[in-house]
């Protein structure tokens, strides 16, 4: 009895082993083309041509459910060719760029008689940038800045040409079309930090040293149908002033805020125009 | 009345199913998060340049961060389950490459290609690449385009 059981067990094991062994379905010597296609319901192997017969064709179809995973292997690697990959796409730590065209209006200043102010310039004609390649960038550059301050009526700028002291006077009686503006132009040297926030947003924080190379007061009015345009040069502006600024940009456009704590005039040579806040739009920062 | 209700319900369900099919999981990766990320390169081409190679949209993403690579692979495999045709190769249990033909959208062919070059045999590179392509190019044209 024991022998019979052992015999059955051996036969069963042999049968299972035979069932598990892979069967060769067909062998095609040197096929011309093998096409394997797959759909959610099955796979199809199609062989076209053989060693002896170019017209030979053979198809092998396998059904499977949509959840099956198809594993394939091949000896060759996929040599990828990215069609639009530019060699210049590589990011570098160091770069020189031109950036930051801005236009802003004054939010307020320490001098009460200022009616409004305007600010525009290019933050960096050229800047040397260092990108950490981890979302931060530092830069130092050179740019141009222009600040304009106009006075509340009936006040106007007037300069004593002997002492070069700028004072505040009132327009003559009966004047119309009046304006009086102080304009200060500077070459600025910004030092700034940028942090990329993702989704094309980035913030910029920086400070500039302004070399105020030129200042002019211009008073314009009309009386008895006669235009008067008075420009005062030789103004004693503060040659060096410092500003701080911050900007929030999306892609290449953003808003900036700039604070100028320094007085525009040298002490004793004009009214104290300082603590000026500007807010505006910056492009290409 | 009952018949009309059934027809309307059938139409609604078909529309919802069709809409659901148009959404791809990999869209999550193309929301701009990699534009300025280090270790990632994203290329988007539409318009004339894309049309020159039979496409309307070409969008590629290459990442070197391992965690990001796993995320990309996971999303590709999810989308691959909905493919009408696919060619995939696994190496060491990981997806080495996958070329998926997705259901058409507005008569436009859609393809997803994935390649994990970490698993290359000759010269492995720490780069995982995902390409989404949409247009009138057929499979062979696409393969010629992305294979050296």
Interface residues (C-beta under 8 A of the other chain):
Chain A: X36 X37 X38 X39 X40 X66 X67 X69 X70 X71 X72 X73 X74 X75 X77 X78 X79 X80 X81 X82 X83 X84 X85 X89 X91 X133 X134 X135 X196 X198 X199 X200 X202
Chain B: X31 X32 X33 X35 X36 X37 X38 X41 X43 X45 X49 X53 X58 X60 X62 X81 X83 X84 X85 X86 X87 X88 X89 X90 X91 X96 X97 X115 X117 X120 X121 X122 X129 X131 X145 X146 X147 X148
